[in-house]
Amino acid sequence: MDEWVDILDDDGTPIGETQLKSEAHRLGLFHPTVHIWCYDKNGFVLLQQRGKDKTTFPLKWDVSVAGHVAAGEPIELGALREVEEEIGVKISNEQLEKIAIFKTEHQHSEAVFDREFNHTFLCKLSQQTQLKKQESEVETLEWFPLEKFKDWVKTNHKDMVPNLDMRYEKVIAEIESRL
């Protein structure tokens, strides 16, 4: 689905322009996204397997929830919206813990140059939380032991979205500090 996004400069500051997401990707314009990593008190992390029809990294395992922030939408509101859309869970702002902003640039193809500022959050859930995947975006959702996820990160496992800018290590350290 195409949506309007705010365009950012190289430092992540809005420049007062909006573009369709597809155009931002085609032109290589920076824009904001949210990544929400769900974990539980027992050291499990929720991963999503990206949908088979995704343009980038289809069927690869990735962050629990990820999405684009709509033009004019506050970052935290975008995170809450994406959690509800992708995994069917309504959370409160208090459940979000912002841990980082990652500047990422990835040339997927001639037509897709993804340049984003990933606003990255943790969200503590229970494995008993009823999840409902977004059919159009998510193939499946699965709770992984943190140790298995760490092993996958160390070995650059072929089924994972590539680990850009050491993001996974930061997320793992932040989750471990809360267990």
SULGI-V323140 format. One record per helix or strand of 3 or more residues. SS is the DSSP state (alpha for helix, beta for strand). FROM is the first residue (numbers start at 1). TO is the last residue. Records with the same first field share a line. If there is no record, write none. Layout:
SS=FROM-TO  FROM-TO
//
This chain:
beta=4-8  14-20  30-39  44-50  65-68  96-109  112-124  138-145
alpha=21-27  75-87  93-95  146-154  164-176
//
